[in-house]
Amino acid sequence: MKVLVIGGTSFFGLRIAEKLVERGDEVSILSRGQSRPAILDEVTHVRGDRTDEEGFRRLLETREFDAVIDNIAYTADHGRIAYDTLRGRCAQYIVCSSVSVYKDVPRYRMLYEQEVDLTKRVGEAYGDGKRALEEALWGSMADDLPITVFRPTVVEGPRDPAMHAWYYVQRFLDGEPVLLPREVPDILLRIVFAEDVADAFIAALGNETAYNRAYNLGGEEVFTLFDYADMVRSAAGSSAPIVACPVAEARRTPGLEAFTPGYFGFDSIPDIAAARRDLGWRPAPVQQRIRETVAWLLSLEQRPDSRGYAARDAEIALARSLLRSRR
């Protein structure tokens, strides 16, 4: 297949491009060229900035593809301009949206693709932008250019620019107790990993069942934040204790007024049955993916401190105090 990846030089966009090359597709990547991964030597590099509307149109209006995968569409204009430009020049437009479109759905339950109200705006820029993007795309939908939309939850994995897991890995590596929020109801997670996201996008290519459909993407398992921390601890080879503490209590401690653990408040639990059914998609077990992610973090020569690590001494002191009081 002749495939264009818009935003294919980092994280899961890069992994999509790599997998396409590995399977023998004719791949182009549209990017600004600010980073130069090795993959650019194996593909056609279309240098451009998708925020430059006229330049974006000019770059694509004379090119044809079997499919376009768009990883960096964030607004209604991004969607409309790409869709209008690609009509008649592309057989399928695959777009990365987000579970953030479900921001108004009640917490602690499954999220289903058909329940989202794309017309609502809830005052959260990223999620509202993705809603507007999807609203524009579905409103522009035509018979000659089918759309496939993916809504991944938070994505982790090797080359994660946000280094989500590093918050916990860094703390487990220092060997001291790690504070985790104890809230009621508990924090539930269904994260997804870059490798599995790439597999889902590729499974949709040329798959007519996926035409004009939206799919949630999440990992195979739903688990608590304590489960997640325990898996990260094991992967990091640490035996540091995990200490439960309500966030409000931690924030009353001098030095921890801004205490915000990794994944605190995250509550997106997308149903992934549709992607499993239509695409034959099977994400790998979360423990395997966490081991891969932690191994990548440990391989890095330079790692900035994670969020809040400057207050680590205060975290340790509170955790030790809690441990003593519970003996």
Phi and psi restraints in degrees (value plus and minus 20) as a CYANA .aco file:
   2 LYS   PHI    -120.0   -80.0
   2 LYS   PSI      89.5   129.5
   3 VAL   PHI    -145.8  -105.8
   3 VAL   PSI     114.2   154.2
   4 LEU   PHI    -124.6   -84.6
   4 LEU   PSI     110.5   150.5
   5 VAL   PHI    -129.9   -89.9
   5 VAL   PSI      96.4   136.4
   6 ILE   PHI    -111.6   -71.6
   6 ILE   PSI      93.1   133.1
   7 GLY   PHI      63.3   103.3
   7 GLY   PSI      44.5    84.5
   8 GLY   PHI    -141.0  -101.0
   8 GLY   PSI       6.6    46.6
   9 THR   PHI    -132.8   -92.8
   9 THR   PSI     -17.7    22.3
  10 SER   PHI    -168.4  -128.4
  10 SER   PSI     134.7   174.7
  11 PHE   PHI      27.4    67.4
  11 PHE   PSI    -151.1  -111.1
  12 PHE   PHI     -92.8   -52.8
  12 PHE   PSI     -43.3    -3.3
  13 GLY   PHI     -83.9   -43.9
  13 GLY   PSI     -61.2   -21.2
  14 LEU   PHI     -84.1   -44.1
  14 LEU   PSI     -61.2   -21.2
  15 ARG   PHI     -86.1   -46.1
  15 ARG   PSI     -55.2   -15.2
  16 ILE   PHI     -80.5   -40.5
  16 ILE   PSI     -69.0   -29.0
  17 ALA   PHI     -80.7   -40.7
  17 ALA   PSI     -62.7   -22.7
  18 GLU   PHI     -81.4   -41.4
  18 GLU   PSI     -63.3   -23.3
  19 LYS   PHI     -86.4   -46.4
  19 LYS   PSI     -56.5   -16.5
  20 LEU   PHI     -84.2   -44.2
  20 LEU   PSI     -63.5   -23.5
  21 VAL   PHI     -82.8   -42.8
  21 VAL   PSI     -63.1   -23.1
  22 GLU   PHI     -79.6   -39.6
  22 GLU   PSI     -53.0   -13.0
  23 ARG   PHI    -112.8   -72.8
  23 ARG   PSI     -16.9    23.1
  24 GLY   PHI      74.3   114.3
  24 GLY   PSI      -5.6    34.4
  25 ASP   PHI     -95.3   -55.3
  25 ASP   PSI     139.0   179.0
  26 GLU   PHI    -109.9   -69.9
  26 GLU   PSI      87.7   127.7
  27 VAL   PHI    -131.7   -91.7
  27 VAL   PSI     117.1   157.1
  28 SER   PHI    -141.9  -101.9
  28 SER   PSI     127.3   167.3
  29 ILE   PHI    -144.8  -104.8
  29 ILE   PSI     107.4   147.4
  30 LEU   PHI    -118.6   -78.6
  30 LEU   PSI      99.6   139.6
  31 SER   PHI    -174.8  -134.8
  31 SER   PSI     147.8   187.8
  32 ARG   PHI     -96.1   -56.1
  32 ARG   PSI     -32.9     7.1
  33 GLY   PHI      60.7   100.7
  33 GLY   PSI      -4.2    35.8
  34 GLN   PHI     -95.2   -55.2
  34 GLN   PSI     -42.6    -2.6
  35 SER   PHI    -142.0  -102.0
  35 SER   PSI     132.3   172.3
  36 ARG   PHI    -147.7  -107.7
  36 ARG   PSI      49.2    89.2
  37 PRO   PHI     -85.6   -45.6
  37 PRO   PSI     138.0   178.0
  38 ALA   PHI     -79.2   -39.2
  38 ALA   PSI     -45.7    -5.7
  39 ILE   PHI     -79.4   -39.4
  39 ILE   PSI     -46.6    -6.6
  40 LEU   PHI     -84.9   -44.9
  40 LEU   PSI     -40.1    -0.1
  41 ASP   PHI     -98.1   -58.1
  41 ASP   PSI     -30.6     9.4
  42 GLU   PHI    -132.2   -92.2
  42 GLU   PSI     -19.4    20.6
  43 VAL   PHI    -151.4  -111.4
  43 VAL   PSI     153.8   193.8
  44 THR   PHI    -106.7   -66.7
  44 THR   PSI     100.0   140.0
  45 HIS   PHI    -114.5   -74.5
  45 HIS   PSI      94.8   134.8
  46 VAL   PHI    -117.4   -77.4
  46 VAL   PSI      84.6   124.6
  47 ARG   PHI    -102.4   -62.4
  47 ARG   PSI     102.5   142.5
  48 GLY   PHI    -196.7  -156.7
  48 GLY   PSI     146.8   186.8
  49 ASP   PHI    -137.4   -97.4
  49 ASP   PSI      96.6   136.6
  50 ARG   PHI     -87.2   -47.2
  50 ARG   PSI     -34.8     5.2
  51 THR   PHI     -98.9   -58.9
  51 THR   PSI     -33.0     7.0
  52 ASP   PHI    -107.2   -67.2
  52 ASP   PSI      73.4   113.4
  53 GLU   PHI     -79.1   -39.1
  53 GLU   PSI     -69.1   -29.1
  54 GLU   PHI     -88.1   -48.1
  54 GLU   PSI     -60.8   -20.8
  55 GLY   PHI     -83.7   -43.7
  55 GLY   PSI     -58.4   -18.4
  56 PHE   PHI     -82.3   -42.3
  56 PHE   PSI     -64.9   -24.9
  57 ARG   PHI     -81.0   -41.0
  57 ARG   PSI     -66.1   -26.1
  58 ARG   PHI     -82.5   -42.5
  58 ARG   PSI     -57.1   -17.1
  59 LEU   PHI     -84.1   -44.1
  59 LEU   PSI     -55.0   -15.0
  60 LEU   PHI    -124.6   -84.6
  60 LEU   PSI     -36.0     4.0
  61 GLU   PHI     -91.0   -51.0
  61 GLU   PSI     -29.9    10.1
  62 THR   PHI    -134.1   -94.1
  62 THR   PSI     -13.3    26.7
  63 ARG   PHI    -130.4   -90.4
  63 ARG   PSI     132.3   172.3
  64 GLU   PHI    -148.3  -108.3
  64 GLU   PSI     125.3   165.3
  65 PHE   PHI    -162.3  -122.3
  65 PHE   PSI     136.2   176.2
  66 ASP   PHI     -95.2   -55.2
  66 ASP   PSI     -52.5   -12.5
  67 ALA   PHI    -175.6  -135.6
  67 ALA   PSI     130.8   170.8
  68 VAL   PHI    -144.1  -104.1
  68 VAL   PSI     109.4   149.4
  69 ILE   PHI    -128.3   -88.3
  69 ILE   PSI      98.7   138.7
  70 ASP   PHI    -131.9   -91.9
  70 ASP   PSI      86.5   126.5
  71 ASN   PHI    -115.5   -75.5
  71 ASN   PSI     -28.1    11.9
  72 ILE   PHI    -148.8  -108.8
  72 ILE   PSI      21.0    61.0
  73 ALA   PHI    -116.8   -76.8
  73 ALA   PSI     101.9   141.9
  74 TYR   PHI    -145.3  -105.3
  74 TYR   PSI     -28.7    11.3
  75 THR   PHI    -156.8  -116.8
  75 THR   PSI     147.8   187.8
  76 ALA   PHI     -80.4   -40.4
  76 ALA   PSI     -61.0   -21.0
  77 ASP   PHI     -83.8   -43.8
  77 ASP   PSI     -59.8   -19.8
  78 HIS   PHI     -75.6   -35.6
  78 HIS   PSI     -66.7   -26.7
  79 GLY   PHI     -87.5   -47.5
  79 GLY   PSI     -67.2   -27.2
  80 ARG   PHI     -82.9   -42.9
  80 ARG   PSI     -65.9   -25.9
  81 ILE   PHI     -85.0   -45.0
  81 ILE   PSI     -64.8   -24.8
  82 ALA   PHI     -83.4   -43.4
  82 ALA   PSI     -65.5   -25.5
  83 TYR   PHI     -84.1   -44.1
  83 TYR   PSI     -66.7   -26.7
  84 ASP   PHI     -82.7   -42.7
  84 ASP   PSI     -58.8   -18.8
  85 THR   PHI     -90.6   -50.6
  85 THR   PSI     -56.7   -16.7
  86 LEU   PHI    -103.6   -63.6
  86 LEU   PSI     -39.7     0.3
  87 ARG   PHI     -78.6   -38.6
  87 ARG   PSI     110.0   150.0
  88 GLY   PHI      65.8   105.8
  88 GLY   PSI     -27.2    12.8
  89 ARG   PHI    -144.4  -104.4
  89 ARG   PSI     -17.3    22.7
  90 CYS   PHI    -171.4  -131.4
  90 CYS   PSI     125.8   165.8
  91 ALA   PHI    -116.9   -76.9
  91 ALA   PSI     -33.0     7.0
  92 GLN   PHI    -182.6  -142.6
  92 GLN   PSI     116.2   156.2
  93 TYR   PHI    -137.4   -97.4
  93 TYR   PSI      95.6   135.6
  94 ILE   PHI    -130.1   -90.1
  94 ILE   PSI     106.0   146.0
  95 VAL   PHI    -145.2  -105.2
  95 VAL   PSI     120.2   160.2
  96 CYS   PHI    -111.8   -71.8
  96 CYS   PSI      92.3   132.3
  97 SER   PHI    -121.8   -81.8
  97 SER   PSI    -158.5  -118.5
  98 SER   PHI    -186.5  -146.5
  98 SER   PSI     133.1   173.1
  99 VAL   PHI     -87.4   -47.4
  99 VAL   PSI     -26.6    13.4
 100 SER   PHI     -83.6   -43.6
 100 SER   PSI     -34.8     5.2
 101 VAL   PHI     -87.1   -47.1
 101 VAL   PSI     -33.5     6.5
 102 TYR   PHI    -115.7   -75.7
 102 TYR   PSI      -0.5    39.5
 103 LYS   PHI     -75.9   -35.9
 103 LYS   PSI     -46.6    -6.6
 104 ASP   PHI    -112.8   -72.8
 104 ASP   PSI     -20.5    19.5
 105 VAL   PHI     -99.3   -59.3
 105 VAL   PSI     119.7   159.7
 106 PRO   PHI     -73.9   -33.9
 106 PRO   PSI     127.4   167.4
 107 ARG   PHI     -94.8   -54.8
 107 ARG   PSI     143.7   183.7
 108 TYR   PHI      43.8    83.8
 108 TYR   PSI      18.7    58.7
 109 ARG   PHI    -170.5  -130.5
 109 ARG   PSI     147.7   187.7
 110 MET   PHI     -85.4   -45.4
 110 MET   PSI     126.1   166.1
 111 LEU   PHI    -128.6   -88.6
 111 LEU   PSI     107.0   147.0
 112 TYR   PHI    -132.5   -92.5
 112 TYR   PSI     122.5   162.5
 113 GLU   PHI     -74.7   -34.7
 113 GLU   PSI     -57.1   -17.1
 114 GLN   PHI    -100.6   -60.6
 114 GLN   PSI     -27.3    12.7
 115 GLU   PHI    -112.3   -72.3
 115 GLU   PSI     -26.9    13.1
 116 VAL   PHI     -94.2   -54.2
 116 VAL   PSI     120.6   160.6
 117 ASP   PHI    -123.9   -83.9
 117 ASP   PSI      81.0   121.0
 118 LEU   PHI     -93.7   -53.7
 118 LEU   PSI     -30.7     9.3
 119 THR   PHI    -103.1   -63.1
 119 THR   PSI     -35.3     4.7
 120 LYS   PHI     -99.9   -59.9
 120 LYS   PSI     128.5   168.5
 121 ARG   PHI    -146.9  -106.9
 121 ARG   PSI     110.5   150.5
 122 VAL   PHI    -135.7   -95.7
 122 VAL   PSI      -9.6    30.4
 123 GLY   PHI      62.8   102.8
 123 GLY   PSI      -3.9    36.1
 124 GLU   PHI    -136.4   -96.4
 124 GLU   PSI      92.4   132.4
 125 ALA   PHI     -77.0   -37.0
 125 ALA   PSI     -66.7   -26.7
 126 TYR   PHI     -85.0   -45.0
 126 TYR   PSI     -71.1   -31.1
 127 GLY   PHI     -84.1   -44.1
 127 GLY   PSI     -61.7   -21.7
 128 ASP   PHI     -83.8   -43.8
 128 ASP   PSI     -56.3   -16.3
 129 GLY   PHI     -84.7   -44.7
 129 GLY   PSI     -61.3   -21.3
 130 LYS   PHI     -88.2   -48.2
 130 LYS   PSI     -55.9   -15.9
 131 ARG   PHI     -81.7   -41.7
 131 ARG   PSI     -66.4   -26.4
 132 ALA   PHI     -83.8   -43.8
 132 ALA   PSI     -58.9   -18.9
 133 LEU   PHI     -77.7   -37.7
 133 LEU   PSI     -72.2   -32.2
 134 GLU   PHI     -84.8   -44.8
 134 GLU   PSI     -61.1   -21.1
 135 GLU   PHI     -77.6   -37.6
 135 GLU   PSI     -63.0   -23.0
 136 ALA   PHI     -86.1   -46.1
 136 ALA   PSI     -60.8   -20.8
 137 LEU   PHI     -86.9   -46.9
 137 LEU   PSI     -69.1   -29.1
 138 TRP   PHI     -84.9   -44.9
 138 TRP   PSI     -50.9   -10.9
 139 GLY   PHI     -92.5   -52.5
 139 GLY   PSI     -43.5    -3.5
 140 SER   PHI    -113.4   -73.4
 140 SER   PSI     -27.0    13.0
 141 MET   PHI     -74.3   -34.3
 141 MET   PSI     112.5   152.5
 142 ALA   PHI    -154.3  -114.3
 142 ALA   PSI     141.4   181.4
 143 ASP   PHI     -84.2   -44.2
 143 ASP   PSI     -46.9    -6.9
 144 ASP   PHI    -108.7   -68.7
 144 ASP   PSI     -20.1    19.9
 145 LEU   PHI    -168.0  -128.0
 145 LEU   PSI      71.3   111.3
 146 PRO   PHI     -89.3   -49.3
 146 PRO   PSI     132.3   172.3
 147 ILE   PHI    -136.8   -96.8
 147 ILE   PSI     122.5   162.5
 148 THR   PHI    -147.4  -107.4
 148 THR   PSI     106.4   146.4
 149 VAL   PHI    -136.1   -96.1
 149 VAL   PSI     110.7   150.7
 150 PHE   PHI    -130.0   -90.0
 150 PHE   PSI     119.0   159.0
 151 ARG   PHI    -140.6  -100.6
 151 ARG   PSI      60.3   100.3
 152 PRO   PHI     -93.0   -53.0
 152 PRO   PSI     129.3   169.3
 153 THR   PHI     -97.9   -57.9
 153 THR   PSI    -187.5  -147.5
 154 VAL   PHI     -77.2   -37.2
 154 VAL   PSI     112.3   152.3
 155 VAL   PHI    -123.9   -83.9
 155 VAL   PSI     109.4   149.4
 156 GLU   PHI    -137.7   -97.7
 156 GLU   PSI     155.9   195.9
 157 GLY   PHI     115.6   155.6
 157 GLY   PSI     153.2   193.2
 158 PRO   PHI     -74.0   -34.0
 158 PRO   PSI     119.9   159.9
 159 ARG   PHI      53.4    93.4
 159 ARG   PSI      -3.1    36.9
 160 ASP   PHI     -85.0   -45.0
 160 ASP   PSI      93.7   133.7
 161 PRO   PHI     -85.7   -45.7
 161 PRO   PSI     -45.4    -5.4
 162 ALA   PHI    -103.9   -63.9
 162 ALA   PSI     -34.0     6.0
 163 MET   PHI      27.6    67.6
 163 MET   PSI      31.0    71.0
 164 HIS   PHI     -72.3   -32.3
 164 HIS   PSI     -66.3   -26.3
 165 ALA   PHI     -91.1   -51.1
 165 ALA   PSI     -36.3     3.7
 166 TRP   PHI     -83.7   -43.7
 166 TRP   PSI     -48.1    -8.1
 167 TYR   PHI     -71.8   -31.8
 167 TYR   PSI     -67.7   -27.7
 168 TYR   PHI    -104.6   -64.6
 168 TYR   PSI     -58.8   -18.8
 169 VAL   PHI     -78.9   -38.9
 169 VAL   PSI     -66.7   -26.7
 170 GLN   PHI     -80.1   -40.1
 170 GLN   PSI     -60.4   -20.4
 171 ARG   PHI     -89.8   -49.8
 171 ARG   PSI     -59.8   -19.8
 172 PHE   PHI     -87.3   -47.3
 172 PHE   PSI     -52.2   -12.2
 173 LEU   PHI     -87.9   -47.9
 173 LEU   PSI     -48.0    -8.0
 174 ASP   PHI     -99.4   -59.4
 174 ASP   PSI     -27.2    12.8
 175 GLY   PHI      61.3   101.3
 175 GLY   PSI     -23.1    16.9
 176 GLU   PHI    -111.7   -71.7
 176 GLU   PSI     144.0   184.0
 177 PRO   PHI     -77.7   -37.7
 177 PRO   PSI     125.6   165.6
 178 VAL   PHI    -134.5   -94.5
 178 VAL   PSI     102.9   142.9
 179 LEU   PHI     -97.3   -57.3
 179 LEU   PSI     113.9   153.9
 180 LEU   PHI    -147.6  -107.6
 180 LEU   PSI     122.7   162.7
 181 PRO   PHI     -89.1   -49.1
 181 PRO   PSI     116.2   156.2
 182 ARG   PHI    -131.2   -91.2
 182 ARG   PSI      82.3   122.3
 183 GLU   PHI    -138.6   -98.6
 183 GLU   PSI     141.5   181.5
 184 VAL   PHI    -147.6  -107.6
 184 VAL   PSI     102.1   142.1
 185 PRO   PHI     -88.5   -48.5
 185 PRO   PSI     143.6   183.6
 186 ASP   PHI     -89.0   -49.0
 186 ASP   PSI     139.3   179.3
 187 ILE   PHI     -96.8   -56.8
 187 ILE   PSI     106.7   146.7
 188 LEU   PHI    -131.3   -91.3
 188 LEU   PSI     123.3   163.3
 189 LEU   PHI    -147.5  -107.5
 189 LEU   PSI     123.5   163.5
 190 ARG   PHI    -159.8  -119.8
 190 ARG   PSI      56.4    96.4
 191 ILE   PHI    -100.0   -60.0
 191 ILE   PSI     145.4   185.4
 192 VAL   PHI    -151.9  -111.9
 192 VAL   PSI     137.5   177.5
 193 PHE   PHI    -135.1   -95.1
 193 PHE   PSI     130.5   170.5
 194 ALA   PHI     -75.4   -35.4
 194 ALA   PSI     -61.1   -21.1
 195 GLU   PHI     -80.0   -40.0
 195 GLU   PSI     -61.7   -21.7
 196 ASP   PHI     -93.8   -53.8
 196 ASP   PSI     -55.0   -15.0
 197 VAL   PHI     -80.2   -40.2
 197 VAL   PSI     -66.2   -26.2
 198 ALA   PHI     -79.5   -39.5
 198 ALA   PSI     -61.5   -21.5
 199 ASP   PHI     -82.5   -42.5
 199 ASP   PSI     -59.2   -19.2
 200 ALA   PHI     -85.4   -45.4
 200 ALA   PSI     -64.9   -24.9
 201 PHE   PHI     -79.9   -39.9
 201 PHE   PSI     -63.8   -23.8
 202 ILE   PHI     -89.4   -49.4
 202 ILE   PSI     -54.6   -14.6
 203 ALA   PHI     -84.2   -44.2
 203 ALA   PSI     -43.9    -3.9
 204 ALA   PHI    -104.0   -64.0
 204 ALA   PSI     -36.6     3.4
 205 LEU   PHI     -81.1   -41.1
 205 LEU   PSI     101.5   141.5
 206 GLY   PHI      47.8    87.8
 206 GLY   PSI     -12.3    27.7
 207 ASN   PHI    -109.3   -69.3
 207 ASN   PSI      84.2   124.2
 208 GLU   PHI     -84.0   -44.0
 208 GLU   PSI     -44.1    -4.1
 209 THR   PHI     -82.3   -42.3
 209 THR   PSI     -48.1    -8.1
 210 ALA   PHI    -108.5   -68.5
 210 ALA   PSI     -22.0    18.0
 211 TYR   PHI     -87.9   -47.9
 211 TYR   PSI     112.7   152.7
 212 ASN   PHI      37.7    77.7
 212 ASN   PSI      22.3    62.3
 213 ARG   PHI    -151.1  -111.1
 213 ARG   PSI     132.2   172.2
 214 ALA   PHI    -131.7   -91.7
 214 ALA   PSI     122.0   162.0
 215 TYR   PHI    -152.7  -112.7
 215 TYR   PSI     111.2   151.2
 216 ASN   PHI     -94.8   -54.8
 216 ASN   PSI     127.3   167.3
 217 LEU   PHI    -148.3  -108.3
 217 LEU   PSI     103.4   143.4
 218 GLY   PHI    -169.4  -129.4
 218 GLY   PSI     148.3   188.3
 219 GLY   PHI     -88.9   -48.9
 219 GLY   PSI     151.6   191.6
 220 GLU   PHI     -85.1   -45.1
 220 GLU   PSI     -54.7   -14.7
 221 GLU   PHI    -131.7   -91.7
 221 GLU   PSI     130.4   170.4
 222 VAL   PHI    -125.7   -85.7
 222 VAL   PSI     112.9   152.9
 223 PHE   PHI    -168.9  -128.9
 223 PHE   PSI     145.8   185.8
 224 THR   PHI    -103.5   -63.5
 224 THR   PSI     147.1   187.1
 225 LEU   PHI     -83.0   -43.0
 225 LEU   PSI     -53.9   -13.9
 226 PHE   PHI     -85.4   -45.4
 226 PHE   PSI     -59.2   -19.2
 227 ASP   PHI     -80.0   -40.0
 227 ASP   PSI     -66.2   -26.2
 228 TYR   PHI     -80.0   -40.0
 228 TYR   PSI     -69.4   -29.4
 229 ALA   PHI     -81.0   -41.0
 229 ALA   PSI     -58.3   -18.3
 230 ASP   PHI     -85.7   -45.7
 230 ASP   PSI     -59.6   -19.6
 231 MET   PHI     -86.6   -46.6
 231 MET   PSI     -60.0   -20.0
 232 VAL   PHI     -85.0   -45.0
 232 VAL   PSI     -63.5   -23.5
 233 ARG   PHI     -78.1   -38.1
 233 ARG   PSI     -66.0   -26.0
 234 SER   PHI     -82.1   -42.1
 234 SER   PSI     -64.9   -24.9
 235 ALA   PHI     -84.5   -44.5
 235 ALA   PSI     -50.7   -10.7
 236 ALA   PHI    -103.6   -63.6
 236 ALA   PSI     -24.7    15.3
 237 GLY   PHI      50.1    90.1
 237 GLY   PSI      10.3    50.3
 238 SER   PHI    -123.7   -83.7
 238 SER   PSI     134.7   174.7
 239 SER   PHI    -141.0  -101.0
 239 SER   PSI      -3.7    36.3
 240 ALA   PHI     -81.5   -41.5
 240 ALA   PSI     118.5   158.5
 241 PRO   PHI     -91.4   -51.4
 241 PRO   PSI     129.5   169.5
 242 ILE   PHI    -122.0   -82.0
 242 ILE   PSI     108.2   148.2
 243 VAL   PHI    -139.2   -99.2
 243 VAL   PSI     101.9   141.9
 244 ALA   PHI     -98.5   -58.5
 244 ALA   PSI     117.6   157.6
 245 CYS   PHI    -177.2  -137.2
 245 CYS   PSI     105.2   145.2
 246 PRO   PHI     -77.0   -37.0
 246 PRO   PSI     119.4   159.4
 247 VAL   PHI     -79.4   -39.4
 247 VAL   PSI     -59.6   -19.6
 248 ALA   PHI     -80.3   -40.3
 248 ALA   PSI     -58.3   -18.3
 249 GLU   PHI     -86.7   -46.7
 249 GLU   PSI     -63.5   -23.5
 250 ALA   PHI     -80.7   -40.7
 250 ALA   PSI     -59.5   -19.5
 251 ARG   PHI     -93.1   -53.1
 251 ARG   PSI     -31.8     8.2
 252 ARG   PHI    -104.7   -64.7
 252 ARG   PSI     -24.7    15.3
 253 THR   PHI    -107.5   -67.5
 253 THR   PSI     109.3   149.3
 254 PRO   PHI     -73.3   -33.3
 254 PRO   PSI     110.0   150.0
 255 GLY   PHI      73.6   113.6
 255 GLY   PSI     -33.1     6.9
 256 LEU   PHI    -138.0   -98.0
 256 LEU   PSI       3.8    43.8
 257 GLU   PHI     -79.8   -39.8
 257 GLU   PSI     -47.7    -7.7
 258 ALA   PHI    -124.4   -84.4
 258 ALA   PSI      -1.4    38.6
 259 PHE   PHI     -75.3   -35.3
 259 PHE   PSI      97.9   137.9
 260 THR   PHI    -161.0  -121.0
 260 THR   PSI      74.2   114.2
 261 PRO   PHI     -83.8   -43.8
 261 PRO   PSI     137.4   177.4
 262 GLY   PHI     -78.8   -38.8
 262 GLY   PSI     113.3   153.3
 263 TYR   PHI      50.6    90.6
 263 TYR   PSI     -11.8    28.2
 264 PHE   PHI     -84.8   -44.8
 264 PHE   PSI     108.1   148.1
 265 GLY   PHI      66.8   106.8
 265 GLY   PSI     -25.1    14.9
 266 PHE   PHI     -99.1   -59.1
 266 PHE   PSI     108.1   148.1
 267 ASP   PHI    -165.5  -125.5
 267 ASP   PSI       8.9    48.9
 268 SER   PHI    -106.5   -66.5
 268 SER   PSI      98.0   138.0
 269 ILE   PHI    -143.4  -103.4
 269 ILE   PSI      60.3   100.3
 270 PRO   PHI     -95.9   -55.9
 270 PRO   PSI     120.7   160.7
 271 ASP   PHI     -94.6   -54.6
 271 ASP   PSI     112.8   152.8
 272 ILE   PHI    -134.8   -94.8
 272 ILE   PSI      -4.2    35.8
 273 ALA   PHI     -81.9   -41.9
 273 ALA   PSI     -57.2   -17.2
 274 ALA   PHI     -85.3   -45.3
 274 ALA   PSI     -63.6   -23.6
 275 ALA   PHI     -85.9   -45.9
 275 ALA   PSI     -57.7   -17.7
 276 ARG   PHI     -83.8   -43.8
 276 ARG   PSI     -62.6   -22.6
 277 ARG   PHI     -91.8   -51.8
 277 ARG   PSI     -71.4   -31.4
 278 ASP   PHI    -100.6   -60.6
 278 ASP   PSI     -51.5   -11.5
 279 LEU   PHI    -127.2   -87.2
 279 LEU   PSI     -26.8    13.2
 280 GLY   PHI      43.2    83.2
 280 GLY   PSI       8.3    48.3
 281 TRP   PHI    -104.1   -64.1
 281 TRP   PSI     113.3   153.3
 282 ARG   PHI    -155.5  -115.5
 282 ARG   PSI      81.1   121.1
 283 PRO   PHI     -85.2   -45.2
 283 PRO   PSI     129.2   169.2
 284 ALA   PHI     -91.3   -51.3
 284 ALA   PSI     138.6   178.6
 285 PRO   PHI     -76.3   -36.3
 285 PRO   PSI     120.6   160.6
 286 VAL   PHI     -81.9   -41.9
 286 VAL   PSI     -55.1   -15.1
 287 GLN   PHI     -82.3   -42.3
 287 GLN   PSI     -58.3   -18.3
 288 GLN   PHI     -82.5   -42.5
 288 GLN   PSI     -66.7   -26.7
 289 ARG   PHI     -87.3   -47.3
 289 ARG   PSI     -55.9   -15.9
 290 ILE   PHI     -86.2   -46.2
 290 ILE   PSI     -59.5   -19.5
 291 ARG   PHI     -80.7   -40.7
 291 ARG   PSI     -62.3   -22.3
 292 GLU   PHI     -83.4   -43.4
 292 GLU   PSI     -61.3   -21.3
 293 THR   PHI     -87.3   -47.3
 293 THR   PSI     -65.1   -25.1
 294 VAL   PHI     -85.7   -45.7
 294 VAL   PSI     -59.6   -19.6
 295 ALA   PHI     -79.8   -39.8
 295 ALA   PSI     -59.6   -19.6
 296 TRP   PHI     -84.5   -44.5
 296 TRP   PSI     -65.5   -25.5
 297 LEU   PHI     -79.7   -39.7
 297 LEU   PSI     -61.7   -21.7
 298 LEU   PHI     -89.1   -49.1
 298 LEU   PSI     -41.8    -1.8
 299 SER   PHI    -101.7   -61.7
 299 SER   PSI     -32.8     7.2
 300 LEU   PHI     -91.7   -51.7
 300 LEU   PSI     116.8   156.8
 301 GLU   PHI     -96.1   -56.1
 301 GLU   PSI     -52.9   -12.9
 302 GLN   PHI    -147.1  -107.1
 302 GLN   PSI     110.7   150.7
 303 ARG   PHI    -158.0  -118.0
 303 ARG   PSI     100.8   140.8
 304 PRO   PHI     -89.9   -49.9
 304 PRO   PSI     138.2   178.2
 305 ASP   PHI     -81.1   -41.1
 305 ASP   PSI     123.7   163.7
 306 SER   PHI     -94.5   -54.5
 306 SER   PSI     148.5   188.5
 307 ARG   PHI     -76.7   -36.7
 307 ARG   PSI     111.1   151.1
 308 GLY   PHI      58.3    98.3
 308 GLY   PSI     -17.4    22.6
 309 TYR   PHI     -88.8   -48.8
 309 TYR   PSI     -40.2    -0.2
 310 ALA   PHI     -82.2   -42.2
 310 ALA   PSI     -43.9    -3.9
 311 ALA   PHI    -118.9   -78.9
 311 ALA   PSI       0.2    40.2
 312 ARG   PHI     -80.6   -40.6
 312 ARG   PSI     -57.3   -17.3
 313 ASP   PHI     -79.4   -39.4
 313 ASP   PSI     -60.4   -20.4
 314 ALA   PHI     -87.9   -47.9
 314 ALA   PSI     -57.2   -17.2
 315 GLU   PHI     -80.7   -40.7
 315 GLU   PSI     -66.5   -26.5
 316 ILE   PHI     -83.3   -43.3
 316 ILE   PSI     -63.5   -23.5
 317 ALA   PHI     -82.0   -42.0
 317 ALA   PSI     -63.1   -23.1
 318 LEU   PHI     -86.7   -46.7
 318 LEU   PSI     -63.4   -23.4
 319 ALA   PHI     -81.8   -41.8
 319 ALA   PSI     -62.3   -22.3
 320 ARG   PHI     -84.5   -44.5
 320 ARG   PSI     -59.3   -19.3
 321 SER   PHI     -83.0   -43.0
 321 SER   PSI     -61.8   -21.8
 322 LEU   PHI     -85.9   -45.9
 322 LEU   PSI     -59.7   -19.7
 323 LEU   PHI     -83.2   -43.2
 323 LEU   PSI     -62.2   -22.2
 324 ARG   PHI     -84.6   -44.6
 324 ARG   PSI     -59.1   -19.1
 325 SER   PHI     -91.1   -51.1
 325 SER   PSI     -37.8     2.2
 326 ARG   PHI    -118.8   -78.8
 326 ARG   PSI     -19.8    20.2
